[in-house]
Amino acid sequence: MTVEFECRTHVPAGVQEAFDRSRSIDLHMASMSDSRERAIAGVTAGLISEGEEVTWQAWHVGVPIRMISRITAMTEPEYFVDEQVRGPFRSFRHEHEFRPDGSGALMIDRVKFDAPLGPLGTMAELVIGPYLRHLIEKRNAHIAAGD
C-alpha cells in the first residue's frame, strides 16, 4: 500500500528564501535534533542541489535509521524533489513546491512512500504515515521561523 500526504505551511519570507531554507542541510539537522539526525556523507552542510546526495543517520521510534537521499529534480526557486536511493523504505519521494502568497511563501510538501516487509510493512505504514507527517510539520515550523 502506498501512503501519501500533503502539508501546507506559510513561510513569512520570499519564495527564494523559503526554497533555500528547505534545502538547507544545517536547518534540517537543527529541526531534527530530537532524533539525533545528522548528515554523515555526501552533502553534509549548506544547500543541497540537483543530482547531489546526502546520507542521513538518525533514531526514529527507537530504531537507528540510515537513509541516502538524492535531489532528483529542481526548478529554482519553485520546486525540488528528494527521493530515497537507499534506506528503510521500499520507495520514498518528497516533493517540495513554493508559491508566493502575498505575505510570504506557501510551501507545499507532498510525501509518498511504501514501507518494506509486505503485510508487516502495511501495518507499519499506519504508524509511519502520521509519524512522518509530524516530522515534516516540525521541520516546516523551523523553516518558517528561520531557525
Secondary structure, DSSP 8 states (H G I E B T S, - for coil): --EEEEEEEEESS-HHHHHHHHTBHHHHHHHTGGGT-EEEEES-SSB--TT-EEEEEEEETTEEEEEEEEEEEEETTTEEEEEEEESSSSEEEEEEEEEE-SSSEEEEEEEEEE-SSHHHHHHHHHHHHHHHHHHHHHHHHHHHHT-
